[in-house]
Amino acid sequence: MLPTEHRLADGELFRLASRRGARCGSSTVVAHLLLREGQGPPTVGFVVSRAVGNAVVRNRVKRRLRHLAREHVSSLPGSCVLVVRALPAAGSAPQRVLAEDLSHCLGRLTVRG
């Protein structure tokens, strides 16, 4: 489970990260990274739309992505905001593919930032 201090709950930060943050996409996820000023831990939010599947599938994808993000949160820069958007292919993708895609996107984003 992702620790509470790393959960993104502010809707305005969701919008800012999605619109103005650096973006990297793969076959199952699109990651948006917004570097921001100030102190604080990195925060991570998830967007899983109905296009991914029914409620059971969406919740499973969110749980998998939260688990994977927990492993990467320590490597995120400063007090950044990361938004991970699941694409429809994420609903049927195995855990290994989700892990590879998220790692690929985060690697590209942190090199840019």
Jmol script that loads the backbone (N, CA, C; Angstrom):
load data "model"
ATOM      1  N   MET A   1       0.846  -1.188   0.000  1.00  0.00           N
ATOM      2  CA  MET A   1       0.000   0.000   0.000  1.00  0.00           C
ATOM      3  C   MET A   1       0.883   1.240   0.000  1.00  0.00           C
ATOM      4  N   LEU A   2       0.455   2.246  -0.697  1.00  0.00           N
ATOM      5  CA  LEU A   2       1.176   3.509  -0.779  1.00  0.00           C
ATOM      6  C   LEU A   2       0.939   4.296   0.510  1.00  0.00           C
ATOM      7  N   PRO A   3       2.016   4.755   1.183  1.00  0.00           N
ATOM      8  CA  PRO A   3       1.840   5.510   2.432  1.00  0.00           C
ATOM      9  C   PRO A   3       1.011   6.776   2.223  1.00  0.00           C
ATOM     10  N   THR A   4       0.289   7.197   3.249  1.00  0.00           N
ATOM     11  CA  THR A   4      -0.625   8.331   3.173  1.00  0.00           C
ATOM     12  C   THR A   4       0.065   9.610   2.722  1.00  0.00           C
ATOM     13  N   GLU A   5       1.274   9.863   3.182  1.00  0.00           N
ATOM     14  CA  GLU A   5       1.956  11.107   2.824  1.00  0.00           C
ATOM     15  C   GLU A   5       2.337  11.172   1.347  1.00  0.00           C
ATOM     16  N   HIS A   6       2.270  10.039   0.649  1.00  0.00           N
ATOM     17  CA  HIS A   6       2.604  10.006  -0.777  1.00  0.00           C
ATOM     18  C   HIS A   6       1.370   9.956  -1.679  1.00  0.00           C
ATOM     19  N   ARG A   7       0.175  10.028  -1.107  1.00  0.00           N
ATOM     20  CA  ARG A   7      -1.055   9.968  -1.894  1.00  0.00           C
ATOM     21  C   ARG A   7      -1.464  11.364  -2.334  1.00  0.00           C
ATOM     22  N   LEU A   8      -1.808  11.490  -3.563  1.00  0.00           N
ATOM     23  CA  LEU A   8      -2.238  12.763  -4.127  1.00  0.00           C
ATOM     24  C   LEU A   8      -3.754  12.864  -3.998  1.00  0.00           C
ATOM     25  N   ALA A   9      -4.207  13.865  -3.228  1.00  0.00           N
ATOM     26  CA  ALA A   9      -5.638  14.030  -3.004  1.00  0.00           C
ATOM     27  C   ALA A   9      -6.146  15.381  -3.493  1.00  0.00           C
ATOM     28  N   ASP A  10      -5.270  16.270  -3.896  1.00  0.00           N
ATOM     29  CA  ASP A  10      -5.642  17.618  -4.329  1.00  0.00           C
ATOM     30  C   ASP A  10      -5.999  17.606  -5.818  1.00  0.00           C
ATOM     31  N   GLY A  11      -7.247  17.911  -6.140  1.00  0.00           N
ATOM     32  CA  GLY A  11      -7.716  17.893  -7.518  1.00  0.00           C
ATOM     33  C   GLY A  11      -6.986  18.883  -8.411  1.00  0.00           C
ATOM     34  N   GLU A  12      -6.620  20.036  -7.861  1.00  0.00           N
ATOM     35  CA  GLU A  12      -5.907  21.042  -8.651  1.00  0.00           C
ATOM     36  C   GLU A  12      -4.522  20.530  -9.056  1.00  0.00           C
ATOM     37  N   LEU A  13      -3.838  19.833  -8.154  1.00  0.00           N
ATOM     38  CA  LEU A  13      -2.533  19.261  -8.502  1.00  0.00           C
ATOM     39  C   LEU A  13      -2.675  18.153  -9.545  1.00  0.00           C
ATOM     40  N   PHE A  14      -3.769  17.384  -9.483  1.00  0.00           N
ATOM     41  CA  PHE A  14      -4.044  16.388 -10.520  1.00  0.00           C
ATOM     42  C   PHE A  14      -4.103  17.065 -11.888  1.00  0.00           C
ATOM     43  N   ARG A  15      -4.888  18.136 -11.969  1.00  0.00           N
ATOM     44  CA  ARG A  15      -5.051  18.847 -13.240  1.00  0.00           C
ATOM     45  C   ARG A  15      -3.739  19.457 -13.712  1.00  0.00           C
ATOM     46  N   LEU A  16      -3.004  20.096 -12.803  1.00  0.00           N
ATOM     47  CA  LEU A  16      -1.727  20.708 -13.182  1.00  0.00           C
ATOM     48  C   LEU A  16      -0.743  19.673 -13.712  1.00  0.00           C
ATOM     49  N   ALA A  17      -0.627  18.569 -13.006  1.00  0.00           N
ATOM     50  CA  ALA A  17       0.311  17.532 -13.432  1.00  0.00           C
ATOM     51  C   ALA A  17      -0.101  16.944 -14.778  1.00  0.00           C
ATOM     52  N   SER A  18      -1.394  16.748 -14.978  1.00  0.00           N
ATOM     53  CA  SER A  18      -1.865  16.162 -16.231  1.00  0.00           C
ATOM     54  C   SER A  18      -1.694  17.110 -17.413  1.00  0.00           C
ATOM     55  N   ARG A  19      -1.838  18.393 -17.175  1.00  0.00           N
ATOM     56  CA  ARG A  19      -1.790  19.367 -18.274  1.00  0.00           C
ATOM     57  C   ARG A  19      -0.412  19.967 -18.507  1.00  0.00           C
ATOM     58  N   ARG A  20       0.344  20.191 -17.439  1.00  0.00           N
ATOM     59  CA  ARG A  20       1.614  20.901 -17.590  1.00  0.00           C
ATOM     60  C   ARG A  20       2.848  20.051 -17.293  1.00  0.00           C
ATOM     61  N   GLY A  21       2.650  18.876 -16.758  1.00  0.00           N
ATOM     62  CA  GLY A  21       3.796  18.037 -16.406  1.00  0.00           C
ATOM     63  C   GLY A  21       4.382  17.343 -17.623  1.00  0.00           C
ATOM     64  N   ALA A  22       5.612  16.887 -17.463  1.00  0.00           N
ATOM     65  CA  ALA A  22       6.249  16.089 -18.514  1.00  0.00           C
ATOM     66  C   ALA A  22       5.488  14.773 -18.636  1.00  0.00           C
ATOM     67  N   ARG A  23       5.392  14.263 -19.858  1.00  0.00           N
ATOM     68  CA  ARG A  23       4.565  13.077 -20.093  1.00  0.00           C
ATOM     69  C   ARG A  23       5.361  12.004 -20.816  1.00  0.00           C
ATOM     70  N   CYS A  24       5.103  10.765 -20.436  1.00  0.00           N
ATOM     71  CA  CYS A  24       5.680   9.616 -21.121  1.00  0.00           C
ATOM     72  C   CYS A  24       4.611   8.537 -21.178  1.00  0.00           C
ATOM     73  N   GLY A  25       4.456   7.934 -22.340  1.00  0.00           N
ATOM     74  CA  GLY A  25       3.432   6.920 -22.504  1.00  0.00           C
ATOM     75  C   GLY A  25       3.997   5.576 -22.906  1.00  0.00           C
ATOM     76  N   SER A  26       3.211   4.563 -22.641  1.00  0.00           N
ATOM     77  CA  SER A  26       3.541   3.200 -23.049  1.00  0.00           C
ATOM     78  C   SER A  26       2.235   2.538 -23.488  1.00  0.00           C
ATOM     79  N   SER A  27       2.254   1.248 -23.659  1.00  0.00           N
ATOM     80  CA  SER A  27       1.050   0.567 -24.138  1.00  0.00           C
ATOM     81  C   SER A  27      -0.041   0.465 -23.075  1.00  0.00           C
ATOM     82  N   THR A  28       0.322   0.533 -21.797  1.00  0.00           N
ATOM     83  CA  THR A  28      -0.679   0.356 -20.743  1.00  0.00           C
ATOM     84  C   THR A  28      -0.872   1.574 -19.847  1.00  0.00           C
ATOM     85  N   VAL A  29       0.123   2.457 -19.749  1.00  0.00           N
ATOM     86  CA  VAL A  29       0.005   3.618 -18.862  1.00  0.00           C
ATOM     87  C   VAL A  29       0.600   4.866 -19.512  1.00  0.00           C
ATOM     88  N   VAL A  30       0.134   6.005 -19.035  1.00  0.00           N
ATOM     89  CA  VAL A  30       0.731   7.293 -19.364  1.00  0.00           C
ATOM     90  C   VAL A  30       1.067   7.942 -18.032  1.00  0.00           C
ATOM     91  N   ALA A  31       2.320   8.351 -17.859  1.00  0.00           N
ATOM     92  CA  ALA A  31       2.756   8.976 -16.617  1.00  0.00           C
ATOM     93  C   ALA A  31       3.020  10.450 -16.860  1.00  0.00           C
ATOM     94  N   HIS A  32       2.535  11.289 -15.942  1.00  0.00           N
ATOM     95  CA  HIS A  32       2.744  12.734 -15.986  1.00  0.00           C
ATOM     96  C   HIS A  32       3.525  13.113 -14.728  1.00  0.00           C
ATOM     97  N   LEU A  33       4.630  13.833 -14.889  1.00  0.00           N
ATOM     98  CA  LEU A  33       5.457  14.236 -13.756  1.00  0.00           C
ATOM     99  C   LEU A  33       5.570  15.750 -13.739  1.00  0.00           C
ATOM    100  N   LEU A  34       5.159  16.344 -12.621  1.00  0.00           N
ATOM    101  CA  LEU A  34       5.233  17.782 -12.436  1.00  0.00           C
ATOM    102  C   LEU A  34       6.195  18.078 -11.304  1.00  0.00           C
ATOM    103  N   LEU A  35       7.259  18.793 -11.615  1.00  0.00           N
ATOM    104  CA  LEU A  35       8.193  19.210 -10.579  1.00  0.00           C
ATOM    105  C   LEU A  35       7.663  20.495  -9.976  1.00  0.00           C
ATOM    106  N   ARG A  36       7.628  20.573  -8.640  1.00  0.00           N
ATOM    107  CA  ARG A  36       7.110  21.767  -7.992  1.00  0.00           C
ATOM    108  C   ARG A  36       8.071  22.258  -6.925  1.00  0.00           C
ATOM    109  N   GLU A  37       7.920  23.516  -6.607  1.00  0.00           N
ATOM    110  CA  GLU A  37       8.774  24.154  -5.601  1.00  0.00           C
ATOM    111  C   GLU A  37       8.316  23.746  -4.206  1.00  0.00           C
ATOM    112  N   GLY A  38       9.207  23.903  -3.253  1.00  0.00           N
ATOM    113  CA  GLY A  38       8.837  23.688  -1.859  1.00  0.00           C
ATOM    114  C   GLY A  38       9.322  22.370  -1.300  1.00  0.00           C
ATOM    115  N   GLN A  39       8.956  22.174  -0.068  1.00  0.00           N
ATOM    116  CA  GLN A  39       9.328  20.972   0.664  1.00  0.00           C
ATOM    117  C   GLN A  39       8.165  20.001   0.665  1.00  0.00           C
ATOM    118  N   GLY A  40       8.466  18.787   0.964  1.00  0.00           N
ATOM    119  CA  GLY A  40       7.424  17.774   1.069  1.00  0.00           C
ATOM    120  C   GLY A  40       7.783  16.542   0.266  1.00  0.00           C
ATOM    121  N   PRO A  41       7.118  15.459   0.579  1.00  0.00           N
ATOM    122  CA  PRO A  41       7.399  14.208  -0.136  1.00  0.00           C
ATOM    123  C   PRO A  41       6.755  14.217  -1.508  1.00  0.00           C
ATOM    124  N   PRO A  42       7.242  13.369  -2.407  1.00  0.00           N
ATOM    125  CA  PRO A  42       6.575  13.218  -3.702  1.00  0.00           C
ATOM    126  C   PRO A  42       5.187  12.619  -3.496  1.00  0.00           C
ATOM    127  N   THR A  43       4.244  13.044  -4.315  1.00  0.00           N
ATOM    128  CA  THR A  43       2.889  12.503  -4.212  1.00  0.00           C
ATOM    129  C   THR A  43       2.516  11.831  -5.533  1.00  0.00           C
ATOM    130  N   VAL A  44       1.690  10.792  -5.418  1.00  0.00           N
ATOM    131  CA  VAL A  44       1.315   9.987  -6.581  1.00  0.00           C
ATOM    132  C   VAL A  44      -0.199   9.842  -6.612  1.00  0.00           C
ATOM    133  N   GLY A  45      -0.765  10.048  -7.804  1.00  0.00           N
ATOM    134  CA  GLY A  45      -2.196   9.873  -8.007  1.00  0.00           C
ATOM    135  C   GLY A  45      -2.445   8.975  -9.213  1.00  0.00           C
ATOM    136  N   PHE A  46      -3.628   8.410  -9.272  1.00  0.00           N
ATOM    137  CA  PHE A  46      -3.957   7.455 -10.330  1.00  0.00           C
ATOM    138  C   PHE A  46      -5.283   7.819 -10.980  1.00  0.00           C
ATOM    139  N   VAL A  47      -5.358   7.628 -12.288  1.00  0.00           N
ATOM    140  CA  VAL A  47      -6.583   7.831 -13.047  1.00  0.00           C
ATOM    141  C   VAL A  47      -6.861   6.540 -13.803  1.00  0.00           C
ATOM    142  N   VAL A  48      -7.980   5.915 -13.486  1.00  0.00           N
ATOM    143  CA  VAL A  48      -8.374   4.681 -14.162  1.00  0.00           C
ATOM    144  C   VAL A  48      -9.824   4.862 -14.606  1.00  0.00           C
ATOM    145  N   SER A  49     -10.032   5.088 -15.893  1.00  0.00           N
ATOM    146  CA  SER A  49     -11.365   5.387 -16.413  1.00  0.00           C
ATOM    147  C   SER A  49     -12.165   4.116 -16.670  1.00  0.00           C
ATOM    148  N   ARG A  50     -13.436   4.318 -17.005  1.00  0.00           N
ATOM    149  CA  ARG A  50     -14.315   3.184 -17.319  1.00  0.00           C
ATOM    150  C   ARG A  50     -13.877   2.431 -18.569  1.00  0.00           C
ATOM    151  N   ALA A  51     -13.071   3.075 -19.398  1.00  0.00           N
ATOM    152  CA  ALA A  51     -12.597   2.400 -20.609  1.00  0.00           C
ATOM    153  C   ALA A  51     -11.710   1.205 -20.279  1.00  0.00           C
ATOM    154  N   VAL A  52     -11.144   1.196 -19.068  1.00  0.00           N
ATOM    155  CA  VAL A  52     -10.266   0.100 -18.644  1.00  0.00           C
ATOM    156  C   VAL A  52     -11.071  -1.161 -18.371  1.00  0.00           C
ATOM    157  N   GLY A  53     -12.280  -1.013 -17.874  1.00  0.00           N
ATOM    158  CA  GLY A  53     -13.105  -2.178 -17.571  1.00  0.00           C
ATOM    159  C   GLY A  53     -14.148  -1.844 -16.530  1.00  0.00           C
ATOM    160  N   ASN A  54     -14.812  -2.876 -16.034  1.00  0.00           N
ATOM    161  CA  ASN A  54     -15.822  -2.656 -15.006  1.00  0.00           C
ATOM    162  C   ASN A  54     -15.152  -2.326 -13.670  1.00  0.00           C
ATOM    163  N   ALA A  55     -15.939  -2.129 -12.628  1.00  0.00           N
ATOM    164  CA  ALA A  55     -15.409  -1.685 -11.339  1.00  0.00           C
ATOM    165  C   ALA A  55     -14.387  -2.657 -10.759  1.00  0.00           C
ATOM    166  N   VAL A  56     -14.614  -3.931 -10.925  1.00  0.00           N
ATOM    167  CA  VAL A  56     -13.679  -4.926 -10.401  1.00  0.00           C
ATOM    168  C   VAL A  56     -12.317  -4.798 -11.090  1.00  0.00           C
ATOM    169  N   VAL A  57     -12.334  -4.671 -12.398  1.00  0.00           N
ATOM    170  CA  VAL A  57     -11.091  -4.551 -13.163  1.00  0.00           C
ATOM    171  C   VAL A  57     -10.388  -3.235 -12.834  1.00  0.00           C
ATOM    172  N   ARG A  58     -11.142  -2.139 -12.765  1.00  0.00           N
ATOM    173  CA  ARG A  58     -10.537  -0.833 -12.452  1.00  0.00           C
ATOM    174  C   ARG A  58      -9.877  -0.839 -11.083  1.00  0.00           C
ATOM    175  N   ASN A  59     -10.539  -1.409 -10.098  1.00  0.00           N
ATOM    176  CA  ASN A  59      -9.962  -1.457  -8.756  1.00  0.00           C
ATOM    177  C   ASN A  59      -8.724  -2.343  -8.720  1.00  0.00           C
ATOM    178  N   ARG A  60      -8.732  -3.435  -9.452  1.00  0.00           N
ATOM    179  CA  ARG A  60      -7.555  -4.308  -9.509  1.00  0.00           C
ATOM    180  C   ARG A  60      -6.383  -3.569 -10.148  1.00  0.00           C
ATOM    181  N   VAL A  61      -6.639  -2.828 -11.222  1.00  0.00           N
ATOM    182  CA  VAL A  61      -5.578  -2.061 -11.884  1.00  0.00           C
ATOM    183  C   VAL A  61      -5.033  -1.000 -10.925  1.00  0.00           C
ATOM    184  N   LYS A  62      -5.910  -0.308 -10.211  1.00  0.00           N
ATOM    185  CA  LYS A  62      -5.454   0.709  -9.246  1.00  0.00           C
ATOM    186  C   LYS A  62      -4.586   0.095  -8.155  1.00  0.00           C
ATOM    187  N   ARG A  63      -5.002  -1.052  -7.627  1.00  0.00           N
ATOM    188  CA  ARG A  63      -4.208  -1.725  -6.586  1.00  0.00           C
ATOM    189  C   ARG A  63      -2.841  -2.117  -7.114  1.00  0.00           C
ATOM    190  N   ARG A  64      -2.800  -2.649  -8.328  1.00  0.00           N
ATOM    191  CA  ARG A  64      -1.518  -3.047  -8.928  1.00  0.00           C
ATOM    192  C   ARG A  64      -0.617  -1.835  -9.135  1.00  0.00           C
ATOM    193  N   LEU A  65      -1.173  -0.750  -9.658  1.00  0.00           N
ATOM    194  CA  LEU A  65      -0.374   0.453  -9.900  1.00  0.00           C
ATOM    195  C   LEU A  65       0.111   1.078  -8.593  1.00  0.00           C
ATOM    196  N   ARG A  66      -0.740   1.077  -7.569  1.00  0.00           N
ATOM    197  CA  ARG A  66      -0.312   1.602  -6.255  1.00  0.00           C
ATOM    198  C   ARG A  66       0.856   0.801  -5.710  1.00  0.00           C
ATOM    199  N   HIS A  67       0.776  -0.506  -5.832  1.00  0.00           N
ATOM    200  CA  HIS A  67       1.850  -1.368  -5.353  1.00  0.00           C
ATOM    201  C   HIS A  67       3.145  -1.086  -6.117  1.00  0.00           C
ATOM    202  N   LEU A  68       3.047  -0.938  -7.428  1.00  0.00           N
ATOM    203  CA  LEU A  68       4.231  -0.668  -8.239  1.00  0.00           C
ATOM    204  C   LEU A  68       4.797   0.721  -7.945  1.00  0.00           C
ATOM    205  N   ALA A  69       3.926   1.707  -7.758  1.00  0.00           N
ATOM    206  CA  ALA A  69       4.384   3.072  -7.474  1.00  0.00           C
ATOM    207  C   ALA A  69       5.095   3.142  -6.132  1.00  0.00           C
ATOM    208  N   ARG A  70       4.675   2.332  -5.183  1.00  0.00           N
ATOM    209  CA  ARG A  70       5.317   2.316  -3.865  1.00  0.00           C
ATOM    210  C   ARG A  70       6.796   1.959  -3.980  1.00  0.00           C
ATOM    211  N   GLU A  71       7.124   1.091  -4.927  1.00  0.00           N
ATOM    212  CA  GLU A  71       8.512   0.691  -5.124  1.00  0.00           C
ATOM    213  C   GLU A  71       9.351   1.808  -5.743  1.00  0.00           C
ATOM    214  N   HIS A  72       8.708   2.731  -6.474  1.00  0.00           N
ATOM    215  CA  HIS A  72       9.428   3.787  -7.189  1.00  0.00           C
ATOM    216  C   HIS A  72       9.406   5.140  -6.488  1.00  0.00           C
ATOM    217  N   VAL A  73       8.579   5.304  -5.461  1.00  0.00           N
ATOM    218  CA  VAL A  73       8.388   6.624  -4.869  1.00  0.00           C
ATOM    219  C   VAL A  73       9.684   7.186  -4.262  1.00  0.00           C
ATOM    220  N   SER A  74      10.564   6.334  -3.796  1.00  0.00           N
ATOM    221  CA  SER A  74      11.818   6.809  -3.199  1.00  0.00           C
ATOM    222  C   SER A  74      12.777   7.369  -4.250  1.00  0.00           C
ATOM    223  N   SER A  75      12.597   6.988  -5.518  1.00  0.00           N
ATOM    224  CA  SER A  75      13.481   7.479  -6.569  1.00  0.00           C
ATOM    225  C   SER A  75      12.932   8.724  -7.272  1.00  0.00           C
ATOM    226  N   LEU A  76      11.753   9.183  -6.867  1.00  0.00           N
ATOM    227  CA  LEU A  76      11.170  10.380  -7.479  1.00  0.00           C
ATOM    228  C   LEU A  76      11.855  11.635  -6.935  1.00  0.00           C
ATOM    229  N   PRO A  77      12.022  12.648  -7.785  1.00  0.00           N
ATOM    230  CA  PRO A  77      12.725  13.856  -7.354  1.00  0.00           C
ATOM    231  C   PRO A  77      11.888  14.747  -6.441  1.00  0.00           C
ATOM    232  N   GLY A  78      12.499  15.210  -5.353  1.00  0.00           N
ATOM    233  CA  GLY A  78      11.943  16.245  -4.464  1.00  0.00           C
ATOM    234  C   GLY A  78      10.475  16.121  -4.144  1.00  0.00           C
ATOM    235  N   SER A  79       9.791  17.235  -4.249  1.00  0.00           N
ATOM    236  CA  SER A  79       8.366  17.272  -3.928  1.00  0.00           C
ATOM    237  C   SER A  79       7.547  17.292  -5.218  1.00  0.00           C
ATOM    238  N   CYS A  80       7.789  16.336  -6.071  1.00  0.00           N
ATOM    239  CA  CYS A  80       7.108  16.274  -7.364  1.00  0.00           C
ATOM    240  C   CYS A  80       5.719  15.664  -7.223  1.00  0.00           C
ATOM    241  N   VAL A  81       4.946  15.793  -8.297  1.00  0.00           N
ATOM    242  CA  VAL A  81       3.623  15.188  -8.380  1.00  0.00           C
ATOM    243  C   VAL A  81       3.632  14.237  -9.571  1.00  0.00           C
ATOM    244  N   LEU A  82       3.280  12.995  -9.333  1.00  0.00           N
ATOM    245  CA  LEU A  82       3.214  11.985 -10.389  1.00  0.00           C
ATOM    246  C   LEU A  82       1.771  11.537 -10.541  1.00  0.00           C
ATOM    247  N   VAL A  83       1.255  11.620 -11.763  1.00  0.00           N
ATOM    248  CA  VAL A  83      -0.083  11.104 -12.059  1.00  0.00           C
ATOM    249  C   VAL A  83       0.085   9.978 -13.070  1.00  0.00           C
ATOM    250  N   VAL A  84      -0.435   8.809 -12.732  1.00  0.00           N
ATOM    251  CA  VAL A  84      -0.361   7.642 -13.609  1.00  0.00           C
ATOM    252  C   VAL A  84      -1.767   7.373 -14.134  1.00  0.00           C
ATOM    253  N   ARG A  85      -1.922   7.450 -15.439  1.00  0.00           N
ATOM    254  CA  ARG A  85      -3.210   7.217 -16.089  1.00  0.00           C
ATOM    255  C   ARG A  85      -3.159   5.860 -16.779  1.00  0.00           C
ATOM    256  N   ALA A  86      -4.096   4.994 -16.409  1.00  0.00           N
ATOM    257  CA  ALA A  86      -4.155   3.655 -17.001  1.00  0.00           C
ATOM    258  C   ALA A  86      -4.899   3.722 -18.329  1.00  0.00           C
ATOM    259  N   LEU A  87      -4.345   3.080 -19.333  1.00  0.00           N
ATOM    260  CA  LEU A  87      -4.980   2.977 -20.642  1.00  0.00           C
ATOM    261  C   LEU A  87      -5.830   1.701 -20.687  1.00  0.00           C
ATOM    262  N   PRO A  88      -6.749   1.585 -21.639  1.00  0.00           N
ATOM    263  CA  PRO A  88      -7.616   0.397 -21.687  1.00  0.00           C
ATOM    264  C   PRO A  88      -6.863  -0.935 -21.687  1.00  0.00           C
ATOM    265  N   ALA A  89      -5.673  -0.986 -22.261  1.00  0.00           N
ATOM    266  CA  ALA A  89      -4.905  -2.236 -22.290  1.00  0.00           C
ATOM    267  C   ALA A  89      -4.452  -2.676 -20.899  1.00  0.00           C
ATOM    268  N   ALA A  90      -4.441  -1.765 -19.931  1.00  0.00           N
ATOM    269  CA  ALA A  90      -4.008  -2.108 -18.572  1.00  0.00           C
ATOM    270  C   ALA A  90      -4.957  -3.087 -17.898  1.00  0.00           C
ATOM    271  N   GLY A  91      -6.209  -3.099 -18.318  1.00  0.00           N
ATOM    272  CA  GLY A  91      -7.188  -3.993 -17.704  1.00  0.00           C
ATOM    273  C   GLY A  91      -6.882  -5.458 -17.910  1.00  0.00           C
ATOM    274  N   SER A  92      -6.278  -5.798 -19.031  1.00  0.00           N
ATOM    275  CA  SER A  92      -5.983  -7.200 -19.306  1.00  0.00           C
ATOM    276  C   SER A  92      -4.485  -7.510 -19.272  1.00  0.00           C
ATOM    277  N   ALA A  93      -3.671  -6.521 -18.952  1.00  0.00           N
ATOM    278  CA  ALA A  93      -2.221  -6.727 -18.943  1.00  0.00           C
ATOM    279  C   ALA A  93      -1.781  -7.462 -17.675  1.00  0.00           C
ATOM    280  N   PRO A  94      -0.815  -8.354 -17.800  1.00  0.00           N
ATOM    281  CA  PRO A  94      -0.266  -9.004 -16.607  1.00  0.00           C
ATOM    282  C   PRO A  94       0.566  -8.012 -15.779  1.00  0.00           C
ATOM    283  N   GLN A  95       0.774  -8.341 -14.539  1.00  0.00           N
ATOM    284  CA  GLN A  95       1.524  -7.484 -13.611  1.00  0.00           C
ATOM    285  C   GLN A  95       2.913  -7.148 -14.149  1.00  0.00           C
ATOM    286  N   ARG A  96       3.564  -8.095 -14.768  1.00  0.00           N
ATOM    287  CA  ARG A  96       4.912  -7.891 -15.303  1.00  0.00           C
ATOM    288  C   ARG A  96       4.939  -6.775 -16.339  1.00  0.00           C
ATOM    289  N   VAL A  97       3.941  -6.765 -17.212  1.00  0.00           N
ATOM    290  CA  VAL A  97       3.873  -5.738 -18.258  1.00  0.00           C
ATOM    291  C   VAL A  97       3.613  -4.365 -17.646  1.00  0.00           C
ATOM    292  N   LEU A  98       2.699  -4.295 -16.672  1.00  0.00           N
ATOM    293  CA  LEU A  98       2.459  -3.028 -15.989  1.00  0.00           C
ATOM    294  C   LEU A  98       3.730  -2.522 -15.316  1.00  0.00           C
ATOM    295  N   ALA A  99       4.460  -3.428 -14.673  1.00  0.00           N
ATOM    296  CA  ALA A  99       5.697  -3.042 -13.993  1.00  0.00           C
ATOM    297  C   ALA A  99       6.732  -2.520 -14.987  1.00  0.00           C
ATOM    298  N   GLU A 100       6.891  -3.209 -16.106  1.00  0.00           N
ATOM    299  CA  GLU A 100       7.863  -2.769 -17.114  1.00  0.00           C
ATOM    300  C   GLU A 100       7.477  -1.417 -17.698  1.00  0.00           C
ATOM    301  N   ASP A 101       6.200  -1.238 -18.007  1.00  0.00           N
ATOM    302  CA  ASP A 101       5.753   0.019 -18.599  1.00  0.00           C
ATOM    303  C   ASP A 101       5.907   1.189 -17.629  1.00  0.00           C
ATOM    304  N   LEU A 102       5.540   0.975 -16.377  1.00  0.00           N
ATOM    305  CA  LEU A 102       5.686   2.053 -15.394  1.00  0.00           C
ATOM    306  C   LEU A 102       7.161   2.381 -15.163  1.00  0.00           C
ATOM    307  N   SER A 103       8.009   1.366 -15.067  1.00  0.00           N
ATOM    308  CA  SER A 103       9.447   1.597 -14.885  1.00  0.00           C
ATOM    309  C   SER A 103      10.043   2.354 -16.063  1.00  0.00           C
ATOM    310  N   HIS A 104       9.634   1.973 -17.261  1.00  0.00           N
ATOM    311  CA  HIS A 104      10.115   2.644 -18.472  1.00  0.00           C
ATOM    312  C   HIS A 104       9.731   4.131 -18.449  1.00  0.00           C
ATOM    313  N   CYS A 105       8.471   4.405 -18.164  1.00  0.00           N
ATOM    314  CA  CYS A 105       8.001   5.793 -18.142  1.00  0.00           C
ATOM    315  C   CYS A 105       8.688   6.609 -17.050  1.00  0.00           C
ATOM    316  N   LEU A 106       8.797   6.057 -15.868  1.00  0.00           N
ATOM    317  CA  LEU A 106       9.433   6.795 -14.778  1.00  0.00           C
ATOM    318  C   LEU A 106      10.915   7.021 -15.054  1.00  0.00           C
ATOM    319  N   GLY A 107      11.570   6.048 -15.665  1.00  0.00           N
ATOM    320  CA  GLY A 107      12.970   6.222 -16.035  1.00  0.00           C
ATOM    321  C   GLY A 107      13.154   7.362 -17.015  1.00  0.00           C
ATOM    322  N   ARG A 108      12.310   7.444 -18.009  1.00  0.00           N
ATOM    323  CA  ARG A 108      12.396   8.520 -18.991  1.00  0.00           C
ATOM    324  C   ARG A 108      12.053   9.874 -18.376  1.00  0.00           C
ATOM    325  N   LEU A 109      11.061   9.917 -17.498  1.00  0.00           N
ATOM    326  CA  LEU A 109      10.651  11.180 -16.892  1.00  0.00           C
ATOM    327  C   LEU A 109      11.685  11.725 -15.914  1.00  0.00           C
ATOM    328  N   THR A 110      12.288  10.849 -15.127  1.00  0.00           N
ATOM    329  CA  THR A 110      13.252  11.326 -14.136  1.00  0.00           C
ATOM    330  C   THR A 110      14.567  11.746 -14.795  1.00  0.00           C
ATOM    331  N   VAL A 111      14.883  11.189 -15.958  1.00  0.00           N
ATOM    332  CA  VAL A 111      16.068  11.634 -16.695  1.00  0.00           C
ATOM    333  C   VAL A 111      15.830  13.038 -17.252  1.00  0.00           C
ATOM    334  N   ARG A 112      14.601  13.284 -17.743  1.00  0.00           N
ATOM    335  CA  ARG A 112      14.251  14.599 -18.269  1.00  0.00           C
ATOM    336  C   ARG A 112      14.261  15.661 -17.193  1.00  0.00           C
ATOM    337  N   GLY A 113      13.645  15.300 -16.030  1.00  0.00           N
ATOM    338  CA  GLY A 113      13.446  16.277 -14.953  1.00  0.00           C
ATOM    339  C   GLY A 113      14.729  16.647 -14.323  1.00  0.00           C
TER     340      GLY A 113
END
end "model"
wireframe off; spacefill off
backbone 0.3
color backbone group
